[in-house]
């Protein structure tokens, strides 16, 4: 049975592996270095900073809310409930990593019964201890 799973994983790994990509000039790149270069160029082009003028920013700020209404502020300041935290964790795709550490949500979902209390205490401490800025909240 173990051998079957090992073979299946090898097959899946081969299917998920990028072996070539097409660059902007419609040429095909096959080396790992060139694949990374093409990917990096694509991401830099896609997510480069957007140039905006100061007048547009000021106009946008003047038309929207400058602060959170008091009724909403009270709700936002309330401690996170266990149900809210669990709903947030279980809503996400198991293969996705919410942070830079690379730990996917699958880890949190599988171990939820063991780590729920610690996670809730951590979130509550961050909010109460002002370890998050007002913008991050």
N, C-alpha and C positions, 0 to 999 in steps of 0.2 A: 504494500500500500504506500509506503514512504517513497519508493522508487517512482511510482506513478505520479505522485505530487511533485517530486523533484523534476521529472521530465516535463510535466505540465507547466511548472513555473519557468523552466528554461524556454519553452515555446512562447509563453506570454512575454517574457523579457525580450526575446528576439522581435516580437511584433511591436513592442513599444519603443524599440531603439530607433533613433533617427540615423539613417545611413547616408542621406544626401538631402540638400536643400537647394532651392533655386534663388539666385541672387537677383539684384535689381536689373542687371543686364540680361536676365533670362538664361544665364549660364548655370550649370549644376556644380555645386561644391560637394566634395565627398570626404575630405579630411576633417578630423575632429576640430582642428584649429580654424579651418575655414568655416565650418558650420557654426562655431561659436562667434566668429567675426560677423557673419551674416546676421545671426540672431541679435547680436549686440547692436549692430547698425540699425536693424529694424526697430528695436525697442527704443533706442535713442531718438529715432525719427518720430516714433509714435508718441512718446511721452516727453518730448522736449518742452521747455518752458514756453508758455504762451505770452507773447508780448502784448501788453495792454497799456493804455495811456492813463495818466493820473485822473483825468476828467471822468473817464468811464468808471473807475473805481469809486470816486467820490459820489457820482450819481447813483450807483448801485447801493452804496451805504446809506444814502439819504432816503431811498425809497423803501428800504426794508426795516425790520425791527432791529433796534440797537441793543435791546436787552430782553431777557426772558420775562414774560409776565409773572407777577407774584404767585398766581394760582398754579402755574406750571413749575415755578421754582420749588415750591413746597413738595410737589410730587417727585421732582428730580432729586431732592435732598434726602428722600426716604431711603432707608437701608434696602439693599437688594434682597429679595426673598429667595429661598431655596428653589421655588418653582420657576421664578424668572431666570435664574442662573442656569438651571437644568434645561429650560426651553431654549435658551441662547446656545448652549453647547450642542444640544441634540438637533437643532435646526440646521446646523452647518454640515457640509459635505465631509464625510469621514476622511477623505483623502487630502483635505485641505489643512494647511497649517496656519493658525491665526497669528502666529508671531514669527520672529526671525530665527527662533531656535530649531525650526523644522519639525517640531512635534505635532503630528496631525491630530485632528479631532477624534480619530478612532481610538487613540490612546486614552483620552479623557472619557470617552463613552464606555469603553470596556472597564475602566477602573472607577467609574463614577461613584459606585456605592462606597468605595474606600476613600475617595478624595473630595467628596461633595462638601463636607464640613470645612475642610481646610481651604478649599476654593472660595467658599462663601466668606469665611473669616478674612481671607486675603483681600477679596474685593471690598468688603466693608471697611477694613483697616486702611486700604488705599484711599477710599473716598473720605472717611472721617479724619484720617491723618493728613489730609490735604497733600497727599503724594501725587495727586493728579491735578493739573491746572484746571481752571474753570473751562477752558476751551476743550480739553480732553474729555471732560465729563459729558 
